[in-house]
Amino acid sequence: MRLISRNGGTGAERVTALTSIANGKESSMNHRLEAYATDRIQVHTTEGAAV
């Protein structure tokens, strides 16, 4: 749970990943990776913005 939410992102992404893990779906890793990648892109975009 900490690894999924530590980088922010939308609540929907975190809920999707956590729901998949709770349900034991094989796709849970994909959801976690997608959420992580989206979070990193958002952070990068924010850091690269003009001050």
PDB file with one MODEL, atoms N, CA, C and O in Angstrom:
MODEL        1
ATOM      1  N   MET A   1       0.835  -1.189   0.000  1.00  0.00           N
ATOM      2  CA  MET A   1       0.000   0.000   0.000  1.00  0.00           C
ATOM      3  C   MET A   1       0.875   1.247   0.000  1.00  0.00           C
ATOM      4  O   MET A   1       0.595   2.195  -0.733  1.00  0.00           O
ATOM      5  N   ARG A   2       1.907   1.260   0.793  1.00  0.00           N
ATOM      6  CA  ARG A   2       2.787   2.408   0.853  1.00  0.00           C
ATOM      7  C   ARG A   2       3.481   2.635  -0.494  1.00  0.00           C
ATOM      8  O   ARG A   2       3.613   3.776  -0.937  1.00  0.00           O
ATOM      9  N   LEU A   3       3.918   1.567  -1.137  1.00  0.00           N
ATOM     10  CA  LEU A   3       4.629   1.695  -2.399  1.00  0.00           C
ATOM     11  C   LEU A   3       3.736   2.264  -3.493  1.00  0.00           C
ATOM     12  O   LEU A   3       4.203   2.985  -4.375  1.00  0.00           O
ATOM     13  N   ILE A   4       2.469   1.940  -3.432  1.00  0.00           N
ATOM     14  CA  ILE A   4       1.557   2.403  -4.474  1.00  0.00           C
ATOM     15  C   ILE A   4       1.221   3.883  -4.289  1.00  0.00           C
ATOM     16  O   ILE A   4       1.115   4.625  -5.266  1.00  0.00           O
ATOM     17  N   SER A   5       1.055   4.307  -3.045  1.00  0.00           N
ATOM     18  CA  SER A   5       0.559   5.657  -2.805  1.00  0.00           C
ATOM     19  C   SER A   5       1.644   6.697  -2.531  1.00  0.00           C
ATOM     20  O   SER A   5       1.343   7.890  -2.487  1.00  0.00           O
ATOM     21  N   ARG A   6       2.877   6.284  -2.348  1.00  0.00           N
ATOM     22  CA  ARG A   6       3.903   7.244  -1.923  1.00  0.00           C
ATOM     23  C   ARG A   6       4.199   8.324  -2.955  1.00  0.00           C
ATOM     24  O   ARG A   6       4.645   9.413  -2.594  1.00  0.00           O
ATOM     25  N   ASN A   7       3.960   8.044  -4.225  1.00  0.00           N
ATOM     26  CA  ASN A   7       4.267   9.023  -5.271  1.00  0.00           C
ATOM     27  C   ASN A   7       3.061   9.837  -5.707  1.00  0.00           C
ATOM     28  O   ASN A   7       3.117  10.555  -6.705  1.00  0.00           O
ATOM     29  N   GLY A   8       1.984   9.725  -4.967  1.00  0.00           N
ATOM     30  CA  GLY A   8       0.799  10.507  -5.316  1.00  0.00           C
ATOM     31  C   GLY A   8      -0.037   9.837  -6.376  1.00  0.00           C
ATOM     32  O   GLY A   8      -0.326   8.645  -6.277  1.00  0.00           O
ATOM     33  N   GLY A   9      -0.426  10.575  -7.380  1.00  0.00           N
ATOM     34  CA  GLY A   9      -1.311  10.043  -8.401  1.00  0.00           C
ATOM     35  C   GLY A   9      -2.754  10.241  -7.973  1.00  0.00           C
ATOM     36  O   GLY A   9      -3.020  10.780  -6.899  1.00  0.00           O
ATOM     37  N   THR A  10      -3.674   9.810  -8.801  1.00  0.00           N
ATOM     38  CA  THR A  10      -5.075  10.014  -8.467  1.00  0.00           C
ATOM     39  C   THR A  10      -5.569   8.930  -7.534  1.00  0.00           C
ATOM     40  O   THR A  10      -5.024   7.826  -7.513  1.00  0.00           O
ATOM     41  N   GLY A  11      -6.583   9.233  -6.773  1.00  0.00           N
ATOM     42  CA  GLY A  11      -7.155   8.242  -5.866  1.00  0.00           C
ATOM     43  C   GLY A  11      -7.669   7.044  -6.635  1.00  0.00           C
ATOM     44  O   GLY A  11      -7.586   5.913  -6.155  1.00  0.00           O
ATOM     45  N   ALA A  12      -8.200   7.282  -7.828  1.00  0.00           N
ATOM     46  CA  ALA A  12      -8.751   6.202  -8.636  1.00  0.00           C
ATOM     47  C   ALA A  12      -7.672   5.186  -8.994  1.00  0.00           C
ATOM     48  O   ALA A  12      -7.927   3.982  -8.982  1.00  0.00           O
ATOM     49  N   GLU A  13      -6.470   5.660  -9.310  1.00  0.00           N
ATOM     50  CA  GLU A  13      -5.390   4.744  -9.670  1.00  0.00           C
ATOM     51  C   GLU A  13      -5.020   3.876  -8.480  1.00  0.00           C
ATOM     52  O   GLU A  13      -4.810   2.671  -8.624  1.00  0.00           O
ATOM     53  N   ARG A  14      -4.939   4.488  -7.300  1.00  0.00           N
ATOM     54  CA  ARG A  14      -4.581   3.727  -6.111  1.00  0.00           C
ATOM     55  C   ARG A  14      -5.658   2.712  -5.770  1.00  0.00           C
ATOM     56  O   ARG A  14      -5.359   1.569  -5.423  1.00  0.00           O
ATOM     57  N   VAL A  15      -6.912   3.134  -5.870  1.00  0.00           N
ATOM     58  CA  VAL A  15      -8.017   2.231  -5.571  1.00  0.00           C
ATOM     59  C   VAL A  15      -8.021   1.052  -6.536  1.00  0.00           C
ATOM     60  O   VAL A  15      -8.245  -0.085  -6.123  1.00  0.00           O
ATOM     61  N   THR A  16      -7.777   1.313  -7.807  1.00  0.00           N
ATOM     62  CA  THR A  16      -7.750   0.250  -8.813  1.00  0.00           C
ATOM     63  C   THR A  16      -6.676  -0.771  -8.473  1.00  0.00           C
ATOM     64  O   THR A  16      -6.923  -1.977  -8.511  1.00  0.00           O
ATOM     65  N   ALA A  17      -5.484  -0.290  -8.142  1.00  0.00           N
ATOM     66  CA  ALA A  17      -4.386  -1.192  -7.831  1.00  0.00           C
ATOM     67  C   ALA A  17      -4.673  -1.976  -6.566  1.00  0.00           C
ATOM     68  O   ALA A  17      -4.465  -3.188  -6.528  1.00  0.00           O
ATOM     69  N   LEU A  18      -5.145  -1.307  -5.538  1.00  0.00           N
ATOM     70  CA  LEU A  18      -5.421  -1.976  -4.270  1.00  0.00           C
ATOM     71  C   LEU A  18      -6.557  -2.975  -4.411  1.00  0.00           C
ATOM     72  O   LEU A  18      -6.523  -4.045  -3.802  1.00  0.00           O
ATOM     73  N   THR A  19      -7.561  -2.638  -5.206  1.00  0.00           N
ATOM     74  CA  THR A  19      -8.689  -3.543  -5.419  1.00  0.00           C
ATOM     75  C   THR A  19      -8.210  -4.810  -6.124  1.00  0.00           C
ATOM     76  O   THR A  19      -8.627  -5.914  -5.772  1.00  0.00           O
ATOM     77  N   SER A  20      -7.339  -4.654  -7.113  1.00  0.00           N
ATOM     78  CA  SER A  20      -6.823  -5.801  -7.843  1.00  0.00           C
ATOM     79  C   SER A  20      -6.034  -6.714  -6.916  1.00  0.00           C
ATOM     80  O   SER A  20      -6.152  -7.937  -6.994  1.00  0.00           O
ATOM     81  N   ILE A  21      -5.230  -6.121  -6.042  1.00  0.00           N
ATOM     82  CA  ILE A  21      -4.423  -6.905  -5.111  1.00  0.00           C
ATOM     83  C   ILE A  21      -5.345  -7.639  -4.147  1.00  0.00           C
ATOM     84  O   ILE A  21      -5.152  -8.824  -3.873  1.00  0.00           O
ATOM     85  N   ALA A  22      -6.350  -6.929  -3.632  1.00  0.00           N
ATOM     86  CA  ALA A  22      -7.278  -7.529  -2.672  1.00  0.00           C
ATOM     87  C   ALA A  22      -8.035  -8.698  -3.295  1.00  0.00           C
ATOM     88  O   ALA A  22      -8.335  -9.679  -2.614  1.00  0.00           O
ATOM     89  N   ASN A  23      -8.341  -8.597  -4.580  1.00  0.00           N
ATOM     90  CA  ASN A  23      -9.081  -9.648  -5.272  1.00  0.00           C
ATOM     91  C   ASN A  23      -8.176 -10.787  -5.747  1.00  0.00           C
ATOM     92  O   ASN A  23      -8.648 -11.818  -6.226  1.00  0.00           O
ATOM     93  N   GLY A  24      -6.870 -10.574  -5.604  1.00  0.00           N
ATOM     94  CA  GLY A  24      -5.928 -11.615  -5.998  1.00  0.00           C
ATOM     95  C   GLY A  24      -5.845 -11.812  -7.497  1.00  0.00           C
ATOM     96  O   GLY A  24      -5.501 -12.902  -7.955  1.00  0.00           O
ATOM     97  N   LYS A  25      -6.151 -10.786  -8.271  1.00  0.00           N
ATOM     98  CA  LYS A  25      -6.109 -10.919  -9.727  1.00  0.00           C
ATOM     99  C   LYS A  25      -4.667 -10.956 -10.214  1.00  0.00           C
ATOM    100  O   LYS A  25      -3.780 -10.338  -9.626  1.00  0.00           O
ATOM    101  N   GLU A  26      -4.451 -11.691 -11.298  1.00  0.00           N
ATOM    102  CA  GLU A  26      -3.108 -11.768 -11.864  1.00  0.00           C
ATOM    103  C   GLU A  26      -2.684 -10.412 -12.428  1.00  0.00           C
ATOM    104  O   GLU A  26      -1.492 -10.145 -12.577  1.00  0.00           O
ATOM    105  N   SER A  27      -3.652  -9.565 -12.737  1.00  0.00           N
ATOM    106  CA  SER A  27      -3.349  -8.269 -13.343  1.00  0.00           C
ATOM    107  C   SER A  27      -2.942  -7.224 -12.310  1.00  0.00           C
ATOM    108  O   SER A  27      -2.658  -6.081 -12.666  1.00  0.00           O
ATOM    109  N   SER A  28      -2.912  -7.604 -11.039  1.00  0.00           N
ATOM    110  CA  SER A  28      -2.604  -6.626  -9.993  1.00  0.00           C
ATOM    111  C   SER A  28      -1.245  -5.968 -10.218  1.00  0.00           C
ATOM    112  O   SER A  28      -1.091  -4.773  -9.967  1.00  0.00           O
ATOM    113  N   MET A  29      -0.260  -6.732 -10.687  1.00  0.00           N
ATOM    114  CA  MET A  29       1.062  -6.150 -10.923  1.00  0.00           C
ATOM    115  C   MET A  29       1.002  -5.117 -12.041  1.00  0.00           C
ATOM    116  O   MET A  29       1.651  -4.074 -11.960  1.00  0.00           O
ATOM    117  N   ASN A  30       0.235  -5.398 -13.073  1.00  0.00           N
ATOM    118  CA  ASN A  30       0.090  -4.438 -14.169  1.00  0.00           C
ATOM    119  C   ASN A  30      -0.536  -3.144 -13.680  1.00  0.00           C
ATOM    120  O   ASN A  30      -0.105  -2.059 -14.069  1.00  0.00           O
ATOM    121  N   HIS A  31      -1.542  -3.249 -12.836  1.00  0.00           N
ATOM    122  CA  HIS A  31      -2.187  -2.053 -12.308  1.00  0.00           C
ATOM    123  C   HIS A  31      -1.204  -1.243 -11.471  1.00  0.00           C
ATOM    124  O   HIS A  31      -1.177  -0.015 -11.544  1.00  0.00           O
ATOM    125  N   ARG A  32      -0.399  -1.941 -10.675  1.00  0.00           N
ATOM    126  CA  ARG A  32       0.569  -1.237  -9.839  1.00  0.00           C
ATOM    127  C   ARG A  32       1.601  -0.538 -10.705  1.00  0.00           C
ATOM    128  O   ARG A  32       1.976   0.601 -10.425  1.00  0.00           O
ATOM    129  N   LEU A  33       2.066  -1.208 -11.756  1.00  0.00           N
ATOM    130  CA  LEU A  33       3.064  -0.604 -12.635  1.00  0.00           C
ATOM    131  C   LEU A  33       2.494   0.588 -13.386  1.00  0.00           C
ATOM    132  O   LEU A  33       3.171   1.601 -13.558  1.00  0.00           O
ATOM    133  N   GLU A  34       1.242   0.465 -13.836  1.00  0.00           N
ATOM    134  CA  GLU A  34       0.611   1.572 -14.553  1.00  0.00           C
ATOM    135  C   GLU A  34       0.446   2.780 -13.629  1.00  0.00           C
ATOM    136  O   GLU A  34       0.702   3.915 -14.031  1.00  0.00           O
ATOM    137  N   ALA A  35       0.022   2.531 -12.404  1.00  0.00           N
ATOM    138  CA  ALA A  35      -0.167   3.622 -11.450  1.00  0.00           C
ATOM    139  C   ALA A  35       1.175   4.278 -11.136  1.00  0.00           C
ATOM    140  O   ALA A  35       1.271   5.502 -11.045  1.00  0.00           O
ATOM    141  N   TYR A  36       2.211   3.451 -10.971  1.00  0.00           N
ATOM    142  CA  TYR A  36       3.538   3.986 -10.656  1.00  0.00           C
ATOM    143  C   TYR A  36       4.065   4.822 -11.825  1.00  0.00           C
ATOM    144  O   TYR A  36       4.582   5.922 -11.629  1.00  0.00           O
ATOM    145  N   ALA A  37       3.929   4.293 -13.032  1.00  0.00           N
ATOM    146  CA  ALA A  37       4.416   5.010 -14.213  1.00  0.00           C
ATOM    147  C   ALA A  37       3.682   6.338 -14.380  1.00  0.00           C
ATOM    148  O   ALA A  37       4.300   7.355 -14.693  1.00  0.00           O
ATOM    149  N   THR A  38       2.377   6.329 -14.172  1.00  0.00           N
ATOM    150  CA  THR A  38       1.592   7.557 -14.292  1.00  0.00           C
ATOM    151  C   THR A  38       2.036   8.561 -13.242  1.00  0.00           C
ATOM    152  O   THR A  38       2.169   9.750 -13.532  1.00  0.00           O
ATOM    153  N   ASP A  39       2.265   8.086 -12.024  1.00  0.00           N
ATOM    154  CA  ASP A  39       2.712   8.974 -10.944  1.00  0.00           C
ATOM    155  C   ASP A  39       4.052   9.605 -11.295  1.00  0.00           C
ATOM    156  O   ASP A  39       4.246  10.804 -11.097  1.00  0.00           O
ATOM    157  N   ARG A  40       4.975   8.806 -11.812  1.00  0.00           N
ATOM    158  CA  ARG A  40       6.307   9.320 -12.139  1.00  0.00           C
ATOM    159  C   ARG A  40       6.222  10.361 -13.257  1.00  0.00           C
ATOM    160  O   ARG A  40       6.949  11.354 -13.235  1.00  0.00           O
ATOM    161  N   ILE A  41       5.343  10.139 -14.226  1.00  0.00           N
ATOM    162  CA  ILE A  41       5.179  11.087 -15.327  1.00  0.00           C
ATOM    163  C   ILE A  41       4.634  12.406 -14.781  1.00  0.00           C
ATOM    164  O   ILE A  41       5.080  13.481 -15.183  1.00  0.00           O
ATOM    165  N   GLN A  42       3.673  12.321 -13.870  1.00  0.00           N
ATOM    166  CA  GLN A  42       3.091  13.531 -13.291  1.00  0.00           C
ATOM    167  C   GLN A  42       4.142  14.295 -12.497  1.00  0.00           C
ATOM    168  O   GLN A  42       4.207  15.521 -12.578  1.00  0.00           O
ATOM    169  N   VAL A  43       4.960  13.588 -11.735  1.00  0.00           N
ATOM    170  CA  VAL A  43       5.998  14.234 -10.946  1.00  0.00           C
ATOM    171  C   VAL A  43       7.012  14.898 -11.864  1.00  0.00           C
ATOM    172  O   VAL A  43       7.419  16.036 -11.629  1.00  0.00           O
ATOM    173  N   HIS A  44       7.423  14.183 -12.914  1.00  0.00           N
ATOM    174  CA  HIS A  44       8.398  14.718 -13.861  1.00  0.00           C
ATOM    175  C   HIS A  44       7.847  15.985 -14.540  1.00  0.00           C
ATOM    176  O   HIS A  44       8.553  16.982 -14.689  1.00  0.00           O
ATOM    177  N   THR A  45       6.598  15.921 -14.937  1.00  0.00           N
ATOM    178  CA  THR A  45       5.976  17.069 -15.601  1.00  0.00           C
ATOM    179  C   THR A  45       5.925  18.258 -14.661  1.00  0.00           C
ATOM    180  O   THR A  45       6.179  19.389 -15.076  1.00  0.00           O
ATOM    181  N   THR A  46       5.602  18.017 -13.403  1.00  0.00           N
ATOM    182  CA  THR A  46       5.516  19.092 -12.417  1.00  0.00           C
ATOM    183  C   THR A  46       6.891  19.706 -12.176  1.00  0.00           C
ATOM    184  O   THR A  46       7.034  20.927 -12.120  1.00  0.00           O
ATOM    185  N   GLU A  47       7.896  18.853 -12.036  1.00  0.00           N
ATOM    186  CA  GLU A  47       9.242  19.348 -11.767  1.00  0.00           C
ATOM    187  C   GLU A  47       9.812  20.098 -12.969  1.00  0.00           C
ATOM    188  O   GLU A  47      10.633  21.001 -12.811  1.00  0.00           O
ATOM    189  N   GLY A  48       9.371  19.718 -14.174  1.00  0.00           N
ATOM    190  CA  GLY A  48       9.896  20.346 -15.377  1.00  0.00           C
ATOM    191  C   GLY A  48       9.175  21.637 -15.745  1.00  0.00           C
ATOM    192  O   GLY A  48       9.577  22.334 -16.677  1.00  0.00           O
ATOM    193  N   ALA A  49       8.108  21.954 -15.014  1.00  0.00           N
ATOM    194  CA  ALA A  49       7.340  23.159 -15.322  1.00  0.00           C
ATOM    195  C   ALA A  49       8.118  24.415 -14.940  1.00  0.00           C
ATOM    196  O   ALA A  49       9.003  24.376 -14.085  1.00  0.00           O
ATOM    197  N   ALA A  50       7.777  25.516 -15.580  1.00  0.00           N
ATOM    198  CA  ALA A  50       8.442  26.786 -15.285  1.00  0.00           C
ATOM    199  C   ALA A  50       8.114  27.223 -13.864  1.00  0.00           C
ATOM    200  O   ALA A  50       6.986  27.061 -13.397  1.00  0.00           O
ATOM    201  N   VAL A  51       9.091  27.769 -13.194  1.00  0.00           N
ATOM    202  CA  VAL A  51       8.894  28.185 -11.796  1.00  0.00           C
ATOM    203  C   VAL A  51       8.184  29.535 -11.757  1.00  0.00           C
ATOM    204  O   VAL A  51       7.923  30.064 -10.677  1.00  0.00           O
TER     205      VAL A  51
ENDMDL
END
